[in-house]
Amino acid sequence: MTTASPSSSAQGAREALAVRLQHLRKDAGLTGKELSARCGWHPAKTTRIQKGAVLTSDAAIRTWCTACGADDQADDLIATARAVDSMYLEWRRLHQGGMRQAQQDWYALHERTRVCRVYVSSLPPGFLQTPAFATALMEQITAFQGTPDDVAEAVAARVARSRFLYEGGHRFVVLVEESVLRYRTAGSDTMRGQLRRLLAVMPLASVSLAARSTCKPFGRKTRRCRCGQTCGTALSPSR
């Protein structure tokens, strides 16, 4: 099984759309400020769009494409944006009565799955989350959605999936982006606990876990990266 929750799929699709828009700007030889001036809006809006932090309207996409001299790509990008909107609507539908039921459904799916392959770009997969991390995350989601607060029950159902890491007959292959390790979803103590959790499961025979670095080394003889630091993958592949 290759897992992708509606929320992670929607966020991944939004980020992919943001990357396409960013590439259009770069291909046009424009800076963020120059594109903002052509579009007639504040540079902060351009930044939010390029980070995938907002759902981009049809009008904004057409304006962006016109500013980049790429009107022929507007219709395809708008279709993609509408697909992203549909994913978020599905996510809200699943959570309209709270998150407990959705988490219990995921538990049942993992129970009958023998090989689970996961790629995540923003958050650790649910079966690797600590109770504190899952609680902080779900409280934010509940507040944002305005859905019934059943966080305690949902967290219990989510972390219960971790039992399959220790039972025979289940294998988990996980690839995370470096941003998963750096994004501050909760307080410092909770984040430290979550990182320790990831390190703790790496030796397990059932887990293959690796993190992909976002930095690009520019020297063959050193590990120094374009960000100015000595970087690499934050977690090494296990098995």
NUFIMI-39381 format. One record per residue: residue number from 1; residue in one letter; x, y, z of N, C-alpha, C in turn. Coordinates in Angstrom, 3 decimals. Example, Ala and Ser with C-alpha at 12.3 -4.5 7.8 and 13.67 -1.06 7.14 Angstrom:
<atoms>
   seq   type        npx        npy        npz       capx       capy       capz        cpx        cpy        cpz
     1      A     13.190     -5.690      7.800     12.300     -4.500      7.800     13.200     -3.300      7.800
     2      S     12.850     -2.250      7.080     13.670     -1.060      7.140     12.900      0.030      7.870
</atoms>
This chain:
<atoms>
   seq   type        npx        npy        npz       capx       capy       capz        cpx        cpy        cpz
     1      M      0.841     -1.201      0.000      0.000      0.000      0.000      0.868      1.238      0.000
     2      T      0.527      2.187     -0.842      1.151      3.508     -0.808      0.136      4.463     -0.244
     3      T      0.413      5.041      0.928     -0.586      5.845      1.612     -0.454      7.307      1.270
     4      A     -1.593      7.963      1.197     -1.642      9.404      0.987     -2.982      9.895      1.504
     5      S     -2.991     10.531      2.677     -4.240     11.024      3.234     -4.741     12.185      2.392
     6      P     -6.063     12.475      2.439     -6.576     13.614      1.683     -5.864     14.908      2.018
     7      S     -5.504     15.099      3.299     -4.846     16.346      3.688     -3.450     16.455      3.093
     8      S     -2.662     15.361      3.175     -1.302     15.414      2.629     -1.317     15.475      1.116
     9      S     -2.278     14.789      0.481     -2.387     14.840     -0.976     -2.733     16.243     -1.431
    10      A     -3.657     16.889     -0.722     -4.061     18.245     -1.076     -2.906     19.222     -0.909
    11      Q     -2.166     19.090      0.197     -1.044     19.986      0.417      0.045     19.749     -0.619
    12      G      0.294     18.484     -0.935      1.302     18.184     -1.952      0.927     18.746     -3.307
    13      A     -0.362     18.655     -3.665     -0.828     19.204     -4.942     -0.724     20.720     -4.956
    14      R     -1.019     21.341     -3.823     -0.909     22.806     -3.743      0.537     23.241     -3.901
    15      E      1.458     22.507     -3.267      2.875     22.833     -3.368      3.374     22.645     -4.797
    16      A      2.878     21.603     -5.485      3.281     21.364     -6.868      2.810     22.501     -7.775
    17      L      1.596     22.991     -7.528      1.073     24.123     -8.293      1.924     25.367     -8.030
    18      A      2.313     25.568     -6.771      3.137     26.719     -6.417      4.485     26.669     -7.132
    19      V      5.062     25.469     -7.235      6.342     25.315     -7.922      6.197     25.662     -9.406
    20      R      5.105     25.229    -10.023      4.890     25.544    -11.446      4.789     27.053    -11.663
    21      L      4.089     27.732    -10.768      3.959     29.187    -10.892      5.310     29.872    -10.680
    22      Q      6.071     29.354     -9.741      7.397     29.925     -9.490      8.299     29.744    -10.703
    23      H      8.219     28.591    -11.355      9.022     28.343    -12.547      8.623     29.286    -13.683
    24      L      7.339     29.570    -13.802      6.898     30.524    -14.827      7.554     31.882    -14.601
    25      R      7.579     32.309    -13.349      8.191     33.604    -13.033      9.671     33.603    -13.380
    26      K     10.357     32.541    -12.998     11.795     32.475    -13.264     12.080     32.396    -14.756
    27      D     11.263     31.628    -15.479     11.455     31.521    -16.924     11.250     32.865    -17.621
    28      A     10.410     33.700    -17.009     10.158     35.034    -17.574     11.241     36.025    -17.172
    29      G     12.175     35.592    -16.325     13.261     36.470    -15.883     12.820     37.542    -14.916
    30      L     11.777     37.253    -14.134     11.231     38.250    -13.212     11.571     37.910    -11.765
    31      T     11.823     38.937    -10.981     11.941     38.757     -9.537     10.538     38.769     -8.952
    32      G     10.441     38.409     -7.678      9.142     38.437     -7.033      8.540     39.828     -7.009
    33      K      9.369     40.821     -6.759      8.881     42.203     -6.706      8.427     42.682     -8.088
    34      E      9.174     42.302     -9.114      8.807     42.710    -10.467      7.487     42.080    -10.889
    35      L      7.304     40.804    -10.553      6.046     40.157    -10.898      4.889     40.776    -10.130
    36      S      5.112     41.089     -8.855      4.068     41.712     -8.039      3.636     43.045     -8.639
    37      A      4.614     43.816     -9.110      4.305     45.112     -9.715      3.473     44.939    -10.976
    38      R      3.809     43.954    -11.789      3.049     43.701    -13.006      1.628     43.231    -12.691
    39      C      1.499     42.461    -11.620      0.184     41.933    -11.245     -0.667     42.960    -10.493
    40      G     -0.004     43.970     -9.931     -0.729     44.997     -9.202     -1.133     44.599     -7.800
    41      W     -0.334     43.736     -7.179     -0.627     43.370     -5.795      0.643     43.420     -4.959
    42      H      0.489     43.253     -3.640      1.614     43.364     -2.703      2.552     42.163     -2.864
    43      P      3.872     42.375     -2.736      4.822     41.262     -2.853      4.542     40.115     -1.893
    44      A      3.912     40.424     -0.756      3.604     39.365      0.209      2.654     38.329     -0.394
    45      K      1.772     38.770     -1.279      0.854     37.832     -1.930      1.622     36.885     -2.839
    46      T      2.590     37.419     -3.553      3.425     36.571     -4.411      4.154     35.527     -3.585
    47      T      4.680     35.949     -2.452      5.392     35.020     -1.571      4.476     33.913     -1.083
    48      R      3.258     34.283     -0.661      2.317     33.267     -0.169      1.945     32.270     -1.271
    49      I      1.747     32.770     -2.485      1.396     31.885     -3.604      2.545     30.926     -3.904
    50      Q      3.781     31.441     -3.930      4.943     30.613     -4.262      5.261     29.580     -3.185
    51      K      4.813     29.842     -1.960      5.020     28.885     -0.875      3.879     27.878     -0.768
    52      G      2.836     28.080     -1.576      1.680     27.196     -1.486      0.894     27.399     -0.218
    53      A      0.981     28.620      0.347      0.321     28.913      1.620     -1.137     29.319      1.461
    54      V     -1.576     29.570      0.226     -2.954     29.991     -0.017     -3.500     29.254     -1.235
    55      L     -4.820     29.140     -1.293     -5.466     28.612     -2.486     -5.542     29.743     -3.505
    56      T     -5.012     29.523     -4.680     -4.901     30.581     -5.684     -6.159     30.652     -6.541
    57      S     -6.733     31.836     -6.672     -7.963     32.014     -7.439     -7.691     31.945     -8.941
    58      D     -8.759     31.721     -9.725     -8.631     31.699    -11.181     -8.067     33.019    -11.696
    59      A     -8.600     34.123    -11.149     -8.174     35.447    -11.599     -6.697     35.684    -11.317
    60      A     -6.237     35.246    -10.141     -4.829     35.435     -9.778     -3.918     34.639    -10.705
    61      I     -4.345     33.429    -11.062     -3.538     32.597    -11.957     -3.446     33.236    -13.340
    62      R     -4.571     33.737    -13.842     -4.549     34.387    -15.162     -3.666     35.635    -15.141
    63      T     -3.748     36.405    -14.070     -2.920     37.605    -13.946     -1.449     37.234    -13.903
    64      W     -1.132     36.186    -13.151      0.251     35.700    -13.023      0.784     35.274    -14.395
    65      C     -0.004     34.491    -15.111      0.430     33.997    -16.426      0.631     35.144    -17.422
    66      T     -0.277     36.120    -17.389     -0.147     37.278    -18.278      1.132     38.045    -17.971
    67      A      1.428     38.222    -16.680      2.637     38.938    -16.271      3.895     38.213    -16.736
    68      C      3.798     36.882    -16.857      4.956     36.079    -17.263      4.971     35.802    -18.766
    69      G      3.984     36.329    -19.473      3.909     36.066    -20.908      3.588     34.624    -21.217
    70      A      2.788     33.999    -20.366      2.466     32.578    -20.532      0.959     32.366    -20.454
    71      D      0.200     33.166    -21.190     -1.261     33.037    -21.176     -1.724     31.648    -21.618
    72      D     -0.932     30.982    -22.451     -1.327     29.671    -22.961     -1.348     28.599    -21.881
    73      Q     -0.732     28.867    -20.721     -0.692     27.887    -19.643     -1.752     28.130    -18.574
    74      A     -2.495     29.222    -18.701     -3.446     29.604    -17.665     -4.534     28.557    -17.448
    75      D     -5.133     28.071    -18.533     -6.242     27.121    -18.394     -5.817     25.844    -17.681
    76      D     -4.639     25.328    -18.012     -4.156     24.103    -17.368     -3.886     24.334    -15.889
    77      L     -3.296     25.480    -15.560     -3.007     25.790    -14.165     -4.291     26.000    -13.361
    78      I     -5.281     26.605    -13.981     -6.565     26.811    -13.301     -7.241     25.473    -13.028
    79      A     -7.177     24.572    -13.988     -7.748     23.233    -13.789     -7.060     22.522    -12.628
    80      T     -5.741     22.679    -12.535     -4.991     22.080    -11.427     -5.413     22.676    -10.098
    81      A     -5.563     24.011    -10.055     -5.968     24.691     -8.824     -7.348     24.229     -8.369
    82      R     -8.251     24.032     -9.316     -9.600     23.574     -8.961     -9.570     22.148     -8.422
    83      A     -8.671     21.334     -8.947     -8.520     19.972     -8.434     -8.031     19.996     -6.989
    84      V     -7.123     20.935     -6.696     -6.633     21.094     -5.323     -7.784     21.497     -4.407
    85      D     -8.621     22.426     -4.863     -9.785     22.838     -4.074    -10.668     21.637     -3.747
    86      S    -10.857     20.761     -4.725    -11.708     19.587     -4.528    -11.125     18.662     -3.461
    87      M     -9.779     18.556     -3.442     -9.136     17.716     -2.431     -9.399     18.256     -1.032
    88      Y     -9.305     19.586     -0.878     -9.555     20.178      0.437    -11.004     20.020      0.856
    89      L    -11.947     20.092     -0.096    -13.354     19.881      0.218    -13.591     18.450      0.699
    90      E    -12.911     17.492      0.066    -13.025     16.102      0.480    -12.476     15.914      1.885
    91      W    -11.368     16.591      2.172    -10.771     16.526      3.510    -11.751     17.039      4.550
    92      R    -12.395     18.162      4.269    -13.366     18.739      5.197    -14.577     17.813      5.348
    93      R    -14.990     17.170      4.249    -16.134     16.257      4.329    -15.819     15.097      5.263
    94      L    -14.609     14.546      5.156    -14.215     13.433      6.007    -14.197     13.815      7.479
    95      H    -13.925     15.078      7.771    -13.787     15.541      9.149    -15.009     16.270      9.677
    96      Q    -16.098     16.298      8.912    -17.239     17.107      9.317    -17.845     16.656     10.650
    97      G    -17.673     15.385     10.989    -18.159     14.897     12.280    -17.041     14.700     13.279
    98      G    -15.872     15.273     13.010    -14.707     15.063     13.852    -13.688     14.196     13.133
    99      M    -12.546     13.978     13.765    -11.456     13.242     13.117    -11.322     11.803     13.575
   100      R    -12.041     11.420     14.618    -11.886     10.078     15.171    -12.177      8.986     14.145
   101      Q    -13.296      9.102     13.414    -13.687      8.051     12.487    -12.655      7.861     11.372
   102      A    -12.146      8.982     10.842    -11.137      8.894      9.782     -9.892      8.179     10.282
   103      Q     -9.488      8.461     11.523     -8.309      7.807     12.085     -8.549      6.322     12.319
   104      Q     -9.752      5.962     12.717    -10.071      4.554     12.904    -10.074      3.807     11.568
   105      D    -10.522      4.494     10.517    -10.497      3.885      9.181     -9.054      3.620      8.737
   106      W     -8.152      4.573      9.027     -6.745      4.382      8.684     -6.155      3.205      9.467
   107      Y     -6.593      3.051     10.723     -6.105      1.929     11.537     -6.468      0.600     10.877
   108      A     -7.720      0.492     10.445     -8.179     -0.744      9.809     -7.401     -1.027      8.532
   109      L     -7.090      0.033      7.774     -6.336     -0.136      6.530     -4.920     -0.628      6.812
   110      H     -4.264     -0.025      7.793     -2.904     -0.442      8.137     -2.878     -1.862      8.699
   111      E     -3.935     -2.245      9.379     -3.981     -3.575      9.986     -3.895     -4.672      8.926
   112      R     -4.481     -4.442      7.760     -4.471     -5.467      6.718     -3.407     -5.221      5.644
   113      T     -2.566     -4.210      5.864     -1.510     -3.890      4.896     -0.194     -4.537      5.304
   114      R      0.483     -5.150      4.363      1.760     -5.796      4.660      2.949     -4.877      4.381
   115      V      2.908     -4.133      3.282      3.985     -3.186      2.968      3.363     -1.816      2.752
   116      C      3.794     -0.854      3.542      3.264      0.508      3.477      4.382      1.451      3.034
   117      R      4.207      2.069      1.866      5.205      3.004      1.353      4.661      4.426      1.475
   118      V      5.431      5.301      2.092      4.951      6.653      2.388      5.984      7.696      1.983
   119      Y      5.518      8.748      1.313      6.343      9.938      1.054      5.619     11.125      1.652
   120      V      6.317     11.939      2.456      5.711     13.124      3.064      6.640     14.322      2.899
   121      S      6.040     15.494      2.703      6.829     16.704      2.494      6.610     17.749      3.575
   122      S      5.650     17.510      4.480      5.361     18.550      5.467      5.301     18.043      6.902
   123      L      4.826     16.812      7.128      4.646     16.292      8.483      5.054     14.827      8.555
   124      P      5.479     14.349      9.732      5.761     12.924      9.876      4.473     12.125      9.666
   125      P      4.553     10.924      9.106      3.343     10.112      8.941      2.715      9.807     10.290
   126      G      1.397      9.639     10.290      0.660      9.487     11.541      1.163      8.375     12.430
   127      F      1.567      7.227     11.843      1.987      6.091     12.657      3.345      6.307     13.315
   128      L      4.042      7.401     12.953      5.314      7.731     13.599      5.209      8.948     14.518
   129      Q      4.031      9.499     14.656      3.851     10.686     15.489      3.724     10.320     16.961
   130      T      4.255     11.187     17.822      4.073     11.022     19.250      2.685     11.539     19.634
   131      P      2.148     11.115     20.780      0.841     11.633     21.209      0.840     13.160     21.343
   132      A      1.929     13.732     21.857      1.992     15.182     22.039      1.968     15.909     20.702
   133      F      2.721     15.395     19.736      2.766     16.017     18.414      1.407     15.898     17.729
   134      A      0.823     14.698     17.761     -0.479     14.483     17.122     -1.547     15.365     17.752
   135      T     -1.476     15.541     19.062     -2.451     16.395     19.743     -2.329     17.844     19.296
   136      A     -1.103     18.363     19.260     -0.888     19.748     18.830     -1.379     19.952     17.402
   137      L     -1.080     18.997     16.529     -1.479     19.097     15.125     -2.994     19.056     14.973
   138      M     -3.637     18.106     15.613     -5.079     17.943     15.465     -5.861     19.077     16.114
   139      E     -5.334     19.641     17.176     -5.989     20.808     17.778     -5.988     21.983     16.793
   140      Q     -4.887     22.154     16.068     -4.817     23.219     15.066     -5.799     22.954     13.926
   141      I     -5.876     21.712     13.481     -6.777     21.361     12.381     -8.223     21.573     12.792
   142      T     -8.572     21.134     14.004     -9.943     21.282     14.494    -10.337     22.749     14.596
   143      A     -9.420     23.573     15.122     -9.705     25.001     15.254     -9.866     25.646     13.879
   144      F     -9.033     25.239     12.932     -9.093     25.820     11.588    -10.376     25.427     10.866
   145      Q    -10.761     24.159     10.992    -11.938     23.669     10.281    -13.249     24.011     10.966
   146      G    -13.184     24.232     12.267    -14.411     24.484     13.009    -15.260     23.234     13.151
   147      T    -14.622     22.067     13.177    -15.331     20.794     13.285    -15.385     20.348     14.744
   148      P    -16.237     19.354     15.067    -16.353     18.880     16.454    -14.998     18.479     17.038
   149      D    -14.816     18.798     18.302    -13.544     18.536     18.974    -13.547     17.127     19.570
   150      D    -12.970     16.190     18.846    -12.780     14.838     19.360    -11.302     14.474     19.268
   151      V    -10.460     15.477     19.549     -9.016     15.328     19.388     -8.455     14.171     20.209
   152      A     -8.886     14.045     21.463     -8.342     12.983     22.328     -8.598     11.609     21.726
   153      E     -9.826     11.386     21.243    -10.159     10.085     20.643     -9.414      9.881     19.321
   154      A     -9.292     10.940     18.531     -8.599     10.843     17.247     -7.121     10.552     17.440
   155      V     -6.503     11.203     18.423     -5.086     10.972     18.713     -4.867      9.520     19.150
   156      A     -5.752      9.024     20.007     -5.624      7.639     20.474     -5.675      6.663     19.300
   157      A     -6.583      6.928     18.346     -6.705      6.056     17.175     -5.486      6.175     16.272
   158      R     -4.930      7.392     16.162     -3.765      7.593     15.299     -2.535      6.902     15.852
   159      V     -2.212      7.141     17.112     -0.981      6.577     17.672     -1.099      5.065     17.868
   160      A     -2.334      4.552     17.895     -2.514      3.102     18.032     -1.914      2.364     16.843
   161      R     -1.814      3.039     15.699     -1.243      2.409     14.509      0.222      2.034     14.692
   162      S      0.883      2.673     15.650      2.310      2.394     15.848      2.543      0.955     16.307
   163      R      1.503      0.288     16.789      1.675     -1.105     17.235      2.150     -1.994     16.095
   164      F      1.775     -1.637     14.843      2.137     -2.464     13.701      3.627     -2.389     13.377
   165      L      4.320     -1.386     13.950      5.769     -1.303     13.766      6.466     -2.454     14.480
   166      Y      5.823     -2.964     15.527      6.464     -3.957     16.385      5.896     -5.360     16.195
   167      E      4.854     -5.480     15.387      4.280     -6.790     15.122      4.848     -7.362     13.825
   168      G      4.978     -8.637     13.743      5.467     -9.245     12.519      4.459     -9.103     11.392
   169      G      4.975     -9.159     10.156      4.085     -9.126      9.001      3.777     -7.749      8.464
   170      H      4.416     -6.705      9.018      4.196     -5.342      8.522      5.554     -4.689      8.249
   171      R      5.634     -3.975      7.141      6.861     -3.256      6.804      6.510     -1.850      6.336
   172      F      7.310     -0.863      6.777      7.053      0.537      6.461      8.281      1.149      5.791
   173      V      8.080      1.668      4.587      9.154      2.319      3.830      8.779      3.795      3.740
   174      V      9.572      4.660      4.390      9.198      6.061      4.548     10.301      6.980      4.024
   175      L      9.922      7.905      3.157     10.829      8.946      2.682     10.229     10.292      3.060
   176      V     10.995     11.103      3.794     10.525     12.425      4.211     11.445     13.492      3.646
   177      E     10.876     14.650      3.368     11.688     15.793      2.990     12.317     16.386      4.249
   178      E     13.428     17.065      4.087     14.093     17.698      5.228     13.167     18.667      5.945
   179      S     12.240     19.272      5.199     11.307     20.223      5.796     10.447     19.574      6.880
   180      V     10.212     18.276      6.790      9.441     17.562      7.809     10.130     17.665      9.162
   181      L     11.461     17.661      9.137     12.239     17.708     10.372     12.369     19.121     10.923
   182      R     12.137     20.105     10.094     12.375     21.493     10.488     11.098     22.290     10.762
   183      Y      9.985     21.886     10.151      8.749     22.664     10.283      8.226     22.612     11.709
   184      R      7.992     23.787     12.311      7.579     23.888     13.707      6.064     23.781     13.829
   185      T      5.588     22.577     14.029      4.154     22.350     14.194      3.715     22.583     15.623
   186      A      4.629     22.381     16.566      4.300     22.498     17.985      5.459     23.166     18.722
   187      G      5.375     23.181     20.059      6.409     23.793     20.877      7.720     23.029     20.836
   188      S      8.763     23.640     21.386     10.109     23.060     21.309     10.195     21.670     21.936
   189      D      9.606     21.496     23.126      9.682     20.192     23.789      8.982     19.117     22.969
   190      T      7.839     19.465     22.408      7.091     18.502     21.597      7.855     18.145     20.334
   191      M      8.482     19.153     19.700      9.244     18.888     18.482     10.468     18.023     18.776
   192      R     11.147     18.294     19.899     12.300     17.459     20.270     11.856     16.016     20.493
   193      G     10.712     15.858     21.159     10.201     14.511     21.389      9.869     13.800     20.091
   194      Q      9.337     14.544     19.114      8.997     13.938     17.829     10.253     13.509     17.071
   195      L     11.282     14.333     17.090     12.529     13.966     16.420     13.172     12.750     17.086
   196      R     13.104     12.696     18.418     13.640     11.517     19.113     12.859     10.262     18.719
   197      R     11.569     10.436     18.528     10.737      9.307     18.115     11.194      8.748     16.758
   198      L     11.481      9.641     15.824     11.942      9.202     14.510     13.275      8.452     14.616
   199      L     14.163      8.967     15.446     15.454      8.291     15.643     15.267      6.931     16.303
   200      A     14.287      6.835     17.207     14.070      5.597     17.954     13.554      4.466     17.077
   201      V     12.754      4.802     16.048     12.178      3.737     15.223     13.109      3.292     14.100
   202      M     14.146      4.068     13.829     15.034      3.729     12.709     15.684      2.349     12.827
   203      P     16.078      1.884     14.026     16.702      0.560     14.112     15.721     -0.602     13.939
   204      L     14.424     -0.339     13.942     13.445     -1.410     13.845     13.549     -2.133     12.504
   205      A     13.436     -3.445     12.538     13.523     -4.245     11.314     12.374     -3.951     10.369
   206      S     11.266     -3.445     10.889     10.079     -3.194     10.069     10.106     -1.833      9.383
   207      V     11.101     -1.013      9.689     11.102      0.374      9.218     12.322      0.675      8.348
   208      S     12.082      1.293      7.207     13.141      1.888      6.388     12.801      3.365      6.286
   209      L     13.604      4.201      6.912     13.302      5.630      7.011     14.484      6.452      6.522
   210      A     14.222      7.407      5.628     15.274      8.277      5.113     14.715      9.675      4.912
   211      A     15.594     10.671      4.999     15.212     12.064      4.770     16.007     12.607      3.596
   212      R     15.327     13.307      2.713     15.969     13.890      1.534     16.311     15.342      1.804
   213      S     17.584     15.674      1.678     18.044     17.030      1.944     17.564     17.984      0.855
   214      T     17.230     19.198      1.273     16.810     20.215      0.312     17.983     21.040     -0.181
   215      C     19.158     20.862      0.436     20.332     21.632      0.043     21.080     20.942     -1.097
   216      K     21.808     21.744     -1.861     22.548     21.233     -3.012     24.035     21.554     -2.860
   217      P     24.867     20.536     -2.583     26.314     20.781     -2.458     26.872     21.346     -3.757
   218      F     27.780     22.344     -3.630     28.371     22.903     -4.844     29.846     22.554     -4.973
   219      G     30.349     21.765     -4.049     31.740     21.348     -4.156     31.872     19.844     -4.028
   220      R     32.743     19.241     -4.824     32.901     17.801     -4.777     33.665     17.337     -3.547
   221      K     34.560     18.180     -3.046     35.431     17.761     -1.960     34.896     18.153     -0.589
   222      T     33.830     18.925     -0.536     33.285     19.344      0.746     31.799     19.039      0.791
   223      R     31.227     19.105      1.967     29.803     18.935      2.155     29.108     20.280      2.297
   224      R     29.876     21.376      2.031     29.275     22.697      2.184     28.274     22.936      1.068
   225      C     27.114     23.478      1.444     26.013     23.606      0.509     25.762     25.062      0.147
   226      R     24.834     25.250     -0.760     24.509     26.596     -1.233     23.937     27.471     -0.123
   227      C     23.407     26.829      0.920     22.852     27.610      2.023     23.948     28.188      2.903
   228      G     25.227     27.781      2.681     26.336     28.310      3.460     26.714     27.451      4.641
   229      Q     26.017     26.324      4.825     26.295     25.452      5.952     26.778     24.098      5.453
   230      T     27.275     23.288      6.391     27.690     21.931      6.050     26.488     21.037      6.265
   231      C     25.808     20.703      5.181     24.525     19.999      5.268     24.592     18.619      4.646
   232      G     23.560     17.893      4.869     23.382     16.570      4.304     22.025     16.076      4.718
   233      T     21.738     14.828      4.458     20.459     14.320      4.908     20.455     14.292      6.432
   234      A     19.345     14.759      7.011     19.255     14.837      8.464     19.132     13.463      9.103
   235      L     18.553     12.527      8.377     18.475     11.150      8.852     19.042     10.267      7.744
   236      S     19.846      9.311      8.114     20.398      8.402      7.111     19.415      7.269      6.862
   237      P     19.435      6.679      5.660     18.541      5.550      5.395     18.828      4.395      6.344
   238      S     17.774      3.765      6.826     17.929      2.579      7.647     17.478      1.380      6.828
   239      R     18.381      0.460      6.613     18.135     -0.714      5.781     17.770     -0.342      4.365
</atoms>
